[in-house]
Amino acid sequence: MEQAREIGVSRQVLHGLARGLLLSPAEERHLFTLAGKAPPDGGHAEPARGPGSALRRLVEALDPHPAYLVSPTWDLLAWNRAEAGLVGDPAHRPAPGRNLLRHVFLDPAVRTLLADWPGQARALLEQYRAAADRHVGDPEFARLTAELCERSAEFAGWWRTHDVAEFRSARRDFDHPRLGRLSFDYVKLAGVDVPGVTLVSCMPADEATARLLPELSACGTAGP
């Protein structure tokens, strides 16, 4: 492999080599690259190592622009005051419920908050499906998918279509109960030093929304 010769080695063998050599995640990804295989970002999600204080401070510094961090299985790891003011404070939910998919599909308030709930919810599911397909066999993804299929008729129906989509910067409209219509352009960034953790930030899409950002921030609290 080091000499870039043509070899026919399976992913299972490569995983076995990585375990036998006690390779770090970075070293294992390099091993797969040498073998001409896709890096092992599928299979199982990275262990749930929390984001460092610098990444959390970045989320807080983005306030009054809504921002949050999500894990590989879309659990909310951190959020700022503006995000809590926009979608409701995740700290008011039990820890297992602090998940973006559970929030969108199982919280009745979100159906009126999102101006186009069916379109936005389905787009979110298709992105989740692409992530789940990269982690076939991962028990965390399997449990979350089974729960959502059982508790949400829409999720179960759309899941059976097998549609997938990757994230693209998108505009989302909200009918906020206090501030009225708000429009944001969503941007997603990967945390290089914390594999699987993603930063999502929301930029106001119009002047009316931009003017209301201080009030939006005042509606929420940062956490956890």
NORFENHU-V826900 format. One record per residue. N is the residue number from 1. RES is the residue in three letters. PHI is phi as a letter, one per 20 degrees, with the letter a starting at -180 (none if undefined). D_FIRST is the distance of its C-alpha to the first C-alpha in Angstrom with 2 decimals. Layout:
# NORFENHU-V826900
n	res	phi	d_first
N	RES	PHI	D_FIRST
N	RES	PHI	D_FIRST
This chain:
# NORFENHU-V826900
n	res	phi	d_first
1	MET	none	0.00
2	GLU	f	3.82
3	GLN	e	5.34
4	ALA	m	4.99
5	ARG	e	5.95
6	GLU	f	7.85
7	ILE	c	7.40
8	GLY	d	10.21
9	VAL	d	9.79
10	SER	e	12.78
11	ARG	f	13.57
12	GLN	f	15.66
13	VAL	f	13.00
14	LEU	f	11.07
15	HIS	f	14.56
16	GLY	f	15.27
17	LEU	f	12.45
18	ALA	f	13.71
19	ARG	f	17.20
20	GLY	f	16.69
21	LEU	e	15.22
22	LEU	l	17.92
23	LEU	f	15.83
24	SER	f	18.05
25	PRO	g	18.06
26	ALA	f	16.65
27	GLU	f	13.73
28	GLU	f	13.15
29	ARG	f	13.35
30	HIS	f	10.77
31	LEU	f	8.31
32	PHE	f	9.45
33	THR	f	9.26
34	LEU	f	5.58
35	ALA	e	5.67
36	GLY	m	8.68
37	LYS	d	11.18
38	ALA	f	14.35
39	PRO	g	14.66
40	PRO	f	16.62
41	ASP	e	19.98
42	GLY	e	21.43
43	GLY	n	22.36
44	HIS	c	24.49
45	ALA	f	25.97
46	GLU	f	25.25
47	PRO	g	27.76
48	ALA	f	31.05
49	ARG	e	30.90
50	GLY	f	33.88
51	PRO	f	33.86
52	GLY	f	34.88
53	SER	f	38.34
54	ALA	f	37.36
55	LEU	f	36.14
56	ARG	f	39.31
57	ARG	f	41.42
58	LEU	f	39.90
59	VAL	g	41.05
60	GLU	f	44.49
61	ALA	f	44.62
62	LEU	f	44.18
63	ASP	g	47.49
64	PRO	e	49.73
65	HIS	e	46.92
66	PRO	g	45.68
67	ALA	b	42.17
68	TYR	b	40.23
69	LEU	d	36.92
70	VAL	c	35.38
71	SER	e	32.80
72	PRO	g	30.03
73	THR	e	32.80
74	TRP	m	35.28
75	ASP	f	37.37
76	LEU	f	39.40
77	LEU	e	38.41
78	ALA	a	40.72
79	TRP	b	43.18
80	ASN	d	45.84
81	ARG	f	49.57
82	ALA	f	49.45
83	GLU	f	46.98
84	ALA	f	49.22
85	GLY	f	52.21
86	LEU	f	50.67
87	VAL	d	49.48
88	GLY	o	51.27
89	ASP	f	50.31
90	PRO	f	47.40
91	ALA	f	48.79
92	HIS	f	51.67
93	ARG	d	49.40
94	PRO	g	48.04
95	ALA	g	44.47
96	PRO	f	43.01
97	GLY	e	44.81
98	ARG	e	43.17
99	ASN	c	40.73
100	LEU	f	40.75
101	LEU	f	40.77
102	ARG	f	43.52
103	HIS	f	45.49
104	VAL	f	45.47
105	PHE	e	46.10
106	LEU	d	48.27
107	ASP	e	50.41
108	PRO	g	53.49
109	ALA	f	54.13
110	VAL	f	50.95
111	ARG	f	52.33
112	THR	e	55.12
113	LEU	f	53.09
114	LEU	f	50.60
115	ALA	f	52.61
116	ASP	c	50.51
117	TRP	g	49.33
118	PRO	g	48.28
119	GLY	f	46.22
120	GLN	f	44.57
121	ALA	f	44.00
122	ARG	f	42.43
123	ALA	f	40.12
124	LEU	f	39.04
125	LEU	f	38.44
126	GLU	f	36.27
127	GLN	f	34.05
128	TYR	f	33.96
129	ARG	f	33.07
130	ALA	f	29.98
131	ALA	f	28.95
132	ALA	f	29.81
133	ASP	f	27.76
134	ARG	e	24.64
135	HIS	c	25.64
136	VAL	g	26.66
137	GLY	n	27.80
138	ASP	f	28.46
139	PRO	f	31.93
140	GLU	f	33.13
141	PHE	f	32.68
142	ALA	f	34.20
143	ARG	f	37.21
144	LEU	f	37.88
145	THR	f	37.71
146	ALA	f	40.00
147	GLU	f	42.46
148	LEU	f	42.70
149	CYS	f	43.15
150	GLU	f	45.96
151	ARG	e	47.71
152	SER	c	47.43
153	ALA	f	48.60
154	GLU	f	47.15
155	PHE	g	43.69
156	ALA	f	43.79
157	GLY	f	45.00
158	TRP	f	42.54
159	TRP	f	39.63
160	ARG	f	40.47
161	THR	f	40.04
162	HIS	m	36.23
163	ASP	f	36.41
164	VAL	c	33.65
165	ALA	b	33.56
166	GLU	e	31.59
167	PHE	f	33.55
168	ARG	c	35.40
169	SER	g	37.96
170	ALA	c	41.13
171	ARG	e	44.81
172	ARG	c	46.44
173	ASP	d	50.18
174	PHE	c	51.91
175	ASP	d	55.54
176	HIS	f	55.97
177	PRO	f	58.98
178	ARG	d	60.37
179	LEU	d	59.03
180	GLY	m	58.97
181	ARG	f	56.40
182	LEU	c	53.30
183	SER	c	50.44
184	PHE	c	46.98
185	ASP	e	43.82
186	TYR	e	40.79
187	VAL	c	37.68
188	LYS	c	34.55
189	LEU	c	32.13
190	ALA	e	29.04
191	GLY	e	29.09
192	VAL	f	25.84
193	ASP	e	26.58
194	VAL	c	27.59
195	PRO	g	25.08
196	GLY	n	27.10
197	VAL	e	30.36
198	THR	c	32.02
199	LEU	d	34.99
200	VAL	d	37.49
201	SER	c	40.31
202	CYS	d	43.36
203	MET	d	45.14
204	PRO	f	48.73
205	ALA	e	49.02
206	ASP	b	52.66
207	GLU	f	55.28
208	ALA	f	57.09
209	THR	f	54.06
210	ALA	g	53.35
211	ARG	f	56.94
212	LEU	e	56.62
213	LEU	g	53.50
214	PRO	g	55.58
215	GLU	f	57.53
216	LEU	f	54.40
217	SER	f	52.98
218	ALA	f	56.34
219	CYS	f	56.05
220	GLY	c	53.06
221	THR	c	51.54
222	ALA	f	48.05
223	GLY	a	46.00
224	PRO	e	44.99
